[in-house]
């Protein structure tokens, strides 16, 4: 299996290292031709408005959208979740999400950096210990469609959800030094 | 569905503070002096803005004491954009830092561009929930700032000059010394710690990781897309652009071009494409003709 990590901006290196530690061949994606030969994709955390610009200027938006529609498995964390959502609240007007998963996401839902936090999460399908969720200026999932399955919540809000082969987290599994979310994603979509 | 057991959320941990720096990697943080410039920066794809009353080249021109910005101006910028907003305090001025934290800025830059408030001490950054970035000209300075709690290091360069030469000198010095540490013997690391005037445990950590324990960005003198590509290839993980955008002939175009060049830093054809027709970059200055060198501030 070959996994790609969208490397336009953000914490792509942490994802690459985590996937590599799981024994997966990893490649960084910055141009459309690099997208062709990957079996799964991670869209990392970072600044979602920056990524939205760079998806356009790098001519990646259309091919990426088409590949996901064709069944490319994708894991989006934080900003990656915002890129993949059906609808985004508190975004920029020109920030058109890909609509790959039927959720409504609110940007910076917890506030500014001073409100960023970490907390233990219970994730469906993972055994103890708890998964340490790191939330950095995190978005919230405010609505999930009927086809969306919620795999973890924090204080009543969904923080890990999936619809078919599209997985999203509002937290940063790549910062937790715990590869169980990546492992489970790869196992289920492979 | 899982009922989501929740632990009490923990704020201000090192992981959370360093985490925002990780999210800013591969991006451009732009100096802005008002809400209008902040919007232009966000429109161009900046990952964050640095709110300050005067860009470094104007601070250099005007002289006098440069201080923390007016809270009203910082709040106006926070209201104008959705991306993180950083602000600067003077070196050692922990009361300015407290004010900036109370304003909920996302990152505090304890900056040599402002006039230092303390000639021996930097702010105890562990005491804050908001993370700090600090400048460094060499590895020892970087490790001293990290030991004080800095969560991001930026090579200082020489702000407000539009001259990349100092940024390159500082990056090469820091990264070269890190490479040397990775092949040093255990007893040599003790000698390195003495020479660097840095805690030995941090020196050992850098030697085993082959990099700083926090992200390292580059600042001070970036004025063109090719400047950004240069420092990214040298090993910077993101760039700060101060006077380089809003002192250029076409700030909107220059800002977008530097954003693209920072992402595609290793692809010269893209850097060439975005470098076309930018108009004049900011006017530059030679380092040996300066009255004040900001990079010498910091202890």
Interface residues (C-beta under 8 A of the other chain):
Chain A: X7 X8 X9 X10 X11 X12 X13 X14 X30 X31 X45 X46 X47 X49 X50 X53 X54 X57 X58 X78 X79 X90 X91 X92 X107 X108 X111 X112 X113 X114 X115 X116 X117 X118 X119 X120 X121 X122 X123 X124 X130 X134 X135 X136 X137 X149 X150 X151 X152 X153 X154 X155 X156 X159 X172 X175
Chain B: X1 X2 X3 X4 X5 X6 X7 X8 X9 X10 X11 X12 X13 X15 X16 X19 X20 X22 X23 X24 X25 X26 X27 X42 X44 X45 X46 X47 X48 X82 X83 X84 X101 X104 X105 X106 X107 X129 X130 X131 X256 X259 X260 X263 X264 X267
